[in-house]
Structure formats: C-alpha cells, structure tokens
C-alpha cells in the first residue's frame, strides 16, 4: 500500500505496458523515448534500442520469482535483449504486410483496461490525467497500443494457421491409450545385521557436513501499523451511525419481487400499423379466452412466441424493478396477485402479463445492522489515518535508518520482537514469507531499517535485524544416532539391489521369473495390465515399462527399476496392447489436434521471426564499440 503510494507514478506505466503487451507474450514495448547521445546496444532495421530498454524488460521479467530459480542474471539480461529484438522484428514485418487495427478497436481496447475505469466504466478524465502524468499524449499512447495490437494480430494469425493430420492425431492417441501386460516382483528393503563403527560414522559425517548444519537464522525487532488496531480507537456516536444508516438504507433493503408469467405475440420491429393491429387483436382474443376459463399456462404453451418461457407455461420467474422493459415493468408492478393485464406493447411485441406470486420488499432494521455499520464507519475513518501514518512511518524509518526508536517515538508506536527464524520458516509475524524475505535482505542484514512490508491491505511493517546467526555445523555427538540409522538403511538398500541383480542375472539367462521365485518364498510374483496414466501404482515402474522395447517373438523384455524408497522392482514386459482407432473419442481427437496444431504454429512463428531478423537486419553493439 505505502510503497505503491510512494511509487505509483512509476508503477502505473509498468501496469499499462504489461497489460497492452499481453497479446504478444513479450514484455516491453521498445524504446519510445528520446535516445539522446547514448550508444545503442542493438539496432533492428533503423530502430535503436538502448541499455535502459533492456533494463526495463529485465525488471518486468524479474517480477516473476521463478525466473530467479531458473536463470542467472546474465541469462535474464540476454532474454530481455532478445525480447526487444523479436518484438521490433514482428512490428516491422507486420507493418510491411499492411496489417491494420482500426481506431475503434484501439478505443475499445483502452476502454477495457481497468486502470482507466471508475466503477467498472471507462473514465475519460482519468484516462487523460494518467496519460498526461507520464508525459504522454492520448494520440501517442493510442499509436503505441495500435502497434502492439497489430503485432499481436500478426502473431496470432501465424500461430493459429497450422493444422495436424488425422494420421498424426491417431498415432498420438494410440500411443497414449496403449496398455502393456507385465509380471513383476518387488524386492523390499529389509533390516540386515550391519556393524557400524565410529570410523564409519566419522567418515560419513565429514563427507556430508552440509546435511548437519543449523540453518542461517535471524531475529528482528519491528513496528507494525495495523488498520484494525486504528479502527478500534475510532469513536463513533449513535447519531453518526443512524445518519449512516439513513444515507445507505438501500444497501440494507431488498426490493419488491414479483413472480410473473406472460404470453407473447411477437412483432417485427419494422411491422406496419396493420400488422401491429392484428397482433394486438390476437393478444386480446387470448385474454378473453382466459377470462372465459381457459388455463393461462396451457395457452402459453400453445400460443406464446417466447419459446423459452412457453415450455414452463409462460413463467418468467421472479423479477425486480429495473430488469425488464419499462412498459412491461410498469404494468407488472401495478397488478395484484392473480390479476391479468391487457395486451402490453414492448419492443418484442404484445404481452399478456399475469402475476402469480408477490414477495414484498423489506428493509433491515437499524438494530439489525448496527454492528456492521459501526465496523464500516470505524474502518473508513481509520483508513485515512492508516495511509497518513504509513507514509510518515516510511519517511522517519528511512531518514533514521539505523534504529526504529525515532519512528516509534514520533508515531507513539511499540517496538516488538521475534524469536529466531530461518528463510523458510518462522512463528508469529515471521510466518509471513514477505517478512522473512525482507529480514534476509542484504541491506537489512547490513544493519539498516527495512522498506515498508505490506501484509494484505491492512498491515504495514518496518523491521530491522536484532540478531543474525550464520549456519553452524552440529556437533557429531548430536547426530551420531541419525548417521548410524542412515548407514544401516544404506546397507539394507544395497542388499536389496544385490538380491535384485541376482534375480535379473538368472532372468537374463533364460530362467522364468516364476521359477526363480519358487525358490524364494519371501517374494511374490504379480501380473498386471497397466496404462500410461496408471493410478495408485509406482510411477517409476510405469515410466520404465512404457520406455522399454516391445517383446520380440514372444520373449518378454526384462527390466530392473529402482523405486524411490530404495526397493527394487524386477519386471517382465509380456505384451503390448495397442489402442483401437475406432474406440478413440472424437473429443480426444479434437484436443490432441489442437495441441499439435498449436505446437506446430509456435515452431512456424519462431521460424518466421528468425527469417524476419535476417530480412530487417539486426546489429548488436558490445560495450567496447
């Protein structure tokens, strides 16, 4: 919240750029600002891009935390540069193809952006003010949007143009639905008598010291600004609550509802007076039949032109004011229960309206909503103070970054403390990942107050490190029993592997698996037909079985597979059962067809971008040039 307030001008332009770049799946729109005398890092055709453009895209990509786990900073910088280049190549190629996006499409797109809306509707004043605050004009911004949409049009046109053949689809589905018959036995990890001496324990400890370290830990002191705490201190009088109730009574009121049925004699909007008169007379004749005793619902099924409601005897369900056409609504809400209207003309034709049920409106009493009113009143009053104190807290803690005392004294707030916690886990406020991330920030570890940490929309925290403990190796005596257990388990796994290898050796020498196991009563032979998507079955076995070669001339394909828990599975693949093409569902064919076509489309688009780079010309500049 506070950080957003302090940096909203910078944040706004990134929100807009990201939003309008969605059709491209590329982040960054390129360099639309004056380039000055700066040396470009790349020229695409006649378009220059500078290091600040690369940095902008890099920052956008860096907002995805997974990027840091998958790529180094150097790789991310290179990705950002490639995105800028490919983006501009697409733009120039699309321009040569005379692709056009109309002014109305650009306007509609701008209006759809939530950042330019108020209460769900486009706010022209907000649009103009926000664009102007970034030093932009509406015309300039619209042209950037147009360029982005044209690029998206080109990209989607290429990627959606490819297709997959029926034979390709059937081949994929036959493989997917293939089943295989196997016989298998699992050699368990059983306890074995193993002598573990101190030397073995010590050697293991020395070789695996990274496993026996207490993790890096910190404790922090912090100041917490909480909107709910501020709200509790707000005083509210009974008079203020009653005024609030009266001014917001609509929020606590349910409008009158009526269940109505109708019979529609439809009319074309261009119908002449003679046709209109005939339709009205037809509706009147139906009314007279109802008055004479004919059943309304039966006539609705027979004669109403509303094909949806006629199936239910003309029933339209419950309606409230404001949802039906004015003429229809005025009559419907003037009738009593069971009353029938004269023919009512609307844009759809003539209606006979009957009210079948009344549900009067109601308003909750003040006493019923008092607690809710009090809570909302206090929250609204506290919100302004929350923002003001938040900004002040950020300013003071930044100005006196070596201590929380000045901020605490200035704002009359309490300094709280946490116990030690790690990067992965903590208690109390340290259970919040944002708090832990900030506590291990290099600047904070260096002794500075943190930036404001927003937790939800109603809490802001400033913290500083109280104690920092680096990772430390645990003494051998404390982990000796754990090491002994590990070494015994490793020995048991090794024995299971030896036993499995003995069985595999006999199997590969032509001895049947059932004959081998007849001499080992501790193992059980199982037979099963499995599919690629087998559930409740070891996935390691399934993967290995479907990677294995098919049996040849009736000879099984033997496999030895290690399971994650250390057990060993000896498997014979007996038979491959192909799926029958005539049993493949059409919906499955459509799904695979779309996936194959999209994959092919992506490859085609990548190839066209590569060709486009050669055509328009791309020149990179090193720092030395």
C-alpha positions, -999 to +999 in steps of 0.1 A: +000+000+000+026+026+011+052+015-013+025+017-041+017+053-030+053+064-030+060+049-064+026+050-081+038+071-109+065+045-118+042+016-112+015+030-134+034+029-166+045-007-160+010-018-154-001-003-186+028-016-206+023-051-193-014-051-200-012-040-236+017-064-243-004-094-233-013-104-269+023-107-277+036-127-248+065-104-250+073-079-222+084-045-232+072-023-260+106-009-270+122+024-269+095+052-274+115+079-257+143+103-269+175+084-273+199+114-268+236+106-275+236+073-258+252+044-277+226+018-286+230-019-276+212-031-308+197-017-340+168-035-355+163-022-391+165+015-384+152+013-348+177+019-320+174+003-285+195+012-255+205-004-223+177+013-204+152-006-227+169-039-218+168-030-181+131-022-183+122-055-197+146-072-173+128-056-144+094-067-157+106-103-161+122-102-127+088-098-111+083-135-118+101-151-089+105-184-108+129-165-131+155-164-103+154-201-098+156-210-135+180-184-149+211-164-139+211-126-140+232-127-171+208-151-188+178-129-179+196-098-193+201-117-226+165-128-226+154-092-222+175-081-251+162-109-273+126-100-264+132-064-275+147-075-308+120-100-316+093-075-307+106-049-331+111-075-358+075-086-355+064-049-356+084-042-388+073-074-406+037-068-396+039-032-409+052-044-443+022-067-446-001-036-442-019-051-412-043-026-398-061-021-365-089+004-366-093+034-344-124+019-329-105-013-319-078+008-302-105+028-284-123-003-273-091-018-260-082+013-240-117+014-225-113-023-214-083-016-193-093-015-156-068+012-149-089+037-169-122+027-153-142+040-124-169+017-110-165-006-140-169+021-166-144+040-188-134+073-172-122+096-199-109+122-174-089+095-155-076+083-188-064+117-199-049+126-165-030+093-161-016+095-197-006+131-191+011+123-158+035+101-178+044+129-202+023+113-229-005+124-252-036+104-259-026+103-296+009+090-288-004+064-264-030+052-288-004+047-315+016+025-292-014+005-284-022+002-321+013-010-328+011-036-301-023-049-313-010-051-349+019-072-337-005-095-318-027-098-348+003-110-369+015-134-342-019-150-336-026-152-374+005-173-379+002-194-348-034-203-354-029-211-391-013-245-388-030-279-386-024-316-377-034-345-399-057-373-388-030-398-390-008-378-367-036-374-342-045-411-343-008-421-338-005-399-307-038-412-293-029-448-300+004-444-281-014-425-253-040-452-248-017-481-253-016-507-225+011-532-215+009-566-197+036-571-171+047-596-145+068-582-117+082-587-082+094-561-057+124-568-036+118-549-003+144-531+018+147-554+048+167-549+080+201-566+078+227-572+106+253-545+099+281-534+122+286-497+122+318-485+139+329-450+149+352-446+119+323-452+095+302-427+114+330-401+114+338-406+077+301-401+068+299-370+090+329-355+073+316-363+038+281-349+044+287-319+067+262-298+047+235-321+060+244-314+096+242-277+098+218-255+117+205-231+090+211-194+090+188-176+114+178-141+123+155-124+149+141-090+142+125-061+160+097-044+142+070-017+142+036-028+130+009-005+117-024-022+117-056-008+102-078-029+125-060-015+156-065+020+144-102+013+138-107+001+173-096+035+186-121+054+165-151+068+185-185+068+169-217+082+182-252+068+179-263+098+159-235+093+134-244+056+130-281+065+124-272+091+098-250+065+081-279+040+082-304+065+067-280+075+039-272+039+030-307+024+036-307+010+000-278-013+010-299-029+036-331-031+016-345-059-006-368-045-034-402-059-040-401-090-063-429-105-083-432-138-100-449-133-134-459-153-164-466-139-199-479-149-233-460-131-261-474-123-296-442-112-313-438-084-337-411-074-361-396-040-353-405-028-389-441-040-387-467-016-401-498-004-384-520-031-399-497-059-387-495-043-352-533-041-350-536-078-359-511-088-332-529-067-306-562-082-315-548-117-313-535-110-278-568-096-268-586-127-281-563-149-259-571-127-229-608-132-235-603-170-236-585-168-203-613-148-187-638-173-201-620-201-182-591-214-204-559-222-185-532-195-188-503-219-187-519-242-214-525-213-237-489-201-231-475-234-242-497-234-273-497-198-284-468-178-269-440-169-293-415-169-264-402-204-270-382-205-237-409-195-212-437-212-231-423-246-221-430-236-185-464-222-191-451-187-196-433-185-163-406-158-162-397-163-125-391-136-100-384-101-114-373-069-096-376-033-107-351-023-134-345-055-152-375-056-176-385-031-204-403-001-189-438-007-203-437-044-192-424-035-158-449-007-151-478-030-157-463-060-139-458-040-108-493-024-109-511-058-109-523-076-079-517-113-073-536-134-098-546-104-120-542-104-158-532-074-178-545-060-211-521-065-240-489-046-233-467-034-262-429-036-259-401-039-285-408-076-287-445-075-294-476-077-272-476-094-238-504-107-216-489-105-181-501-124-150-487-120-115-486-154-098-467-146-066-458-114-046-427-110-024-428-076-008-396-056-003-381-053+031-355-032+049-334-044+078-339-025+110-312-003+123-307-026+153-300-055+129-272-038+111-258-015+138-226-036+144-219-038+107-224+000+104-201+006+134-174-016+119-176+001+084-177+036+099-146+029+121-128+012+092-135+042+068-124+067+094-092+048+102-083+043+066-071+079+060-051+078+092-036+045+082-023+060+050-010+091+067+008+072+094+021+047+069+037+074+048+051+091+079+064+057+092+082+051+059+098+086+059+111+085+095+124+050+093+142+059+061+157+091+075+169+074+107+177+040+091+200+029+120+172+025+145+135+020+150+134+042+181+129+076+162+099+061+143+085+046+174+088+078+194+075+100+166+044+079+160+040+066+196+042+030+185+056-001+202+087-019+191+081-056+191+105-086+187+105-121+172+123-152+181+150-166+157+137-178+124+150-192+091+145-182+055+119-210+052+100-209+085+091-187+114+065-181+140+042-151+147+048-123+122+078-143+108+053-169+094+047-143+066+071-151+037+074-113+029+087-107+064+113-135+061+124-123+027+129-088+039+147-099+071+173-117+049+177-088+025+213-078+023+207-042+032+187-052+063+213-078+073+238-049+070+221-030+098+195-008+080+158-005+087+138-023+061+115-008+035+078-009+044+065-045+041+028-047+031+009-076+045-025-076+028-043-043+025-044-035+062-010-040+077+025-024+072+057-035+090+091-019+093+118-042+107+155-044+114+177-073+124+182-078+161+204-110+159+220-128+129+233-163+133+253-178+104+250-215+096+269-237+120+278-274+119+261-295+146+285-315+168+290-351+158+276-365+191+242-348+184+238-366+151+256-399+157+224-419+161+209-404+129+241-413+110+240-449+122+204-452+111+213-438+077+242-462+073+221-492+082+194-481+058+220-477+030+233-512+037+197-526+035+192-508+002+225-522-011+214-557-001+181-553-019+200-542-050+223-572-048+193-596-044+176-580-074+207-583-095+209-620-087+173-625-099+180-604-130+211-624-139+190-657-138+162-640-158+186-629-185+200-664-187+165-677-197+151-688-163+114-680-160+106-654-133+081-677-116+107-705-114+132-682-098+107-670-072+096-706-064+129-709-047+125-677-028+093-678-007+098-643+006+089-627-028+055-625-045+050-626-083+023-602-096+007-598-130-010-566-142-021-547-173-011-510-170-018-478-189+004-447-192-019-429-168-020-457-142-031-445-108-021-459-074+009-477-089+046-468-087+052-442-113+088-454-117+076-487-129+051-472-153+077-449-169+102-477-173+076-501-188+065-477-215+101-468-224+110-504-227+113-522-261+084-543-271+087-581-266+100-599-297+089-634-308+070-638-275+101-632-254+095-608-225+115-577-221+132-577-186+137-546-166+153-537-133+138-505-118+149-487-086+119-473-066+122-440-047+121-458-014+151-480-022+131-511-032+140-528-064+114-540-090+122-568-114+097-566-144+090-586-175+071-568-202+049-595-217+026-579-242+019-545-258-018-539-264-024-511-289-055-489-286-082-495-313-086-464-335-124-469-338-127-466-300-109-432-298-133-405-287-138-375-310-133-351-282-099-366-275-091-363-312-100-326-311-079-320-281-048-336-295-054-320-329-054-285-313-023-292-292-004-305-322-015-276-343-006-250-317+029-266-312+034-266-350+022-230-351+047-219-324+075-235-344+063-218-376+061-185-359+096-189-344+110-197-379+093-166-394+107-144-366+142-158-374+137-151-411+124-116-402+156-109-382+177-117-413+154-096-435+152-064-415+188-067-402+199-068-366+232-054-354+244-058-318+269-035-302+293-046-275+304-022-247+337-016-265+321-005-297 
